[in-house]
Amino acid sequence: MRAIDFFCGGGGMTRGLLDSGIDVIGGIDIDDRCKATYEFNNAPARFIHADITTLDPENLERGKM
C-alpha cells in the first residue's frame, strides 16, 4: 500500500504509517518550515511544499508534484 500525507507538518502521521509498513511517497504541506524536520524523520519520504487546493490529482498519481 502507498500513501501521501496531506497537511503533514513535521511528519508524525507519516512516521506512524512507515512504522506500520506503509510506503509513504511523501508529505504535502503549505508551511515550508516543516521540510527539514519532515525529511529528517521520514526518509525516504519527501516533503512537498504546496497548497493542496492547487494540486492536480492526476499529477499526484504519476508522482509529478
N, C-alpha and C positions, 0 to 999 in steps of 0.2 A: 504494500500500500504506500502511496505517495501523498504528501500533504504540502500545503502552503499555509503559513501562519499569518493571518491578517491582523493588523494592529499589534504587531509583535513586541514592541517595546524592547526591553533587554533580552527577551527570549525565553522566559520561564516556561511557556507552553511548548515551545519548540524543544526545549531540553527534555521535558516530560515525554513528548512524542518520540524523540530519538531514543531515550532510555527504554521505551516500550517496543522498540524495533520498527518504528515507522520511519520511512525515508522522507525527511523534510527537505524539500527543494530549496526553500528559503523563507524569509520573513519579510513582510511588507509593512512599512510604517512611514508616516509623513515627517516624523521627527528624526532628522539625521544624526542627532546627538546620541542615538541608541546604537549606531552602527558598530563602534568598536567593542562595546560590551556584548552585543548580539553575536558578532562573528567570533570573538574570543571564546565564548561559552558554548557555541553551537556548530563549530566547524564539522563537516564541510558545508553546512547550510550557509547560504549567503544572504546578506541584508540587501533589500531593495528599497531605496529611498523613493517613495512615490505616494501620490494621492490616489487611493483606490477608486475614487469616482472618475478618474481619467484613464484607467487601465482598460485595455481591450481584452475580454475574456479569452478570445482565440489566441492572442499572443501569450497569455499565461499558460495555456495548454501546450504551446510549442516551446515554452521556455524562453521566450523573447520578451523581456520586460523592458 
